[in-house]
Amino acid sequence: MDALTLFGLVAVSLMLVCYACEGRGRGWVLGFAGSCALGSAYGFLQGAWPFGVVEAVWALVAWRRWLSAGRPPAR
């Protein structure tokens, strides 16, 4: 297994763990956002740019969810 494949395996594994634990606190949502960013980097580095783009979008969505998780709901 080369270094790039190991990086991708770690990134996707972190995404899975953070997603599964999101209900435990907003820190896990931030962890999911960060791991999606790592997954995006992996996609671009390995040449699968559609995967990289989709993961970048997921990272932004999760980051916005993290930002709004600490605020009271809008009326």
Buried (B, 14 or more C-beta within 10 A) or exposed (E): EEEEEEBBEBBBEBBEEBBEBBEEEBEBBBBBBBBBBBBBBBBBEBEBEEBBEBBBEBBBEBBEBBEEEEEEEEE
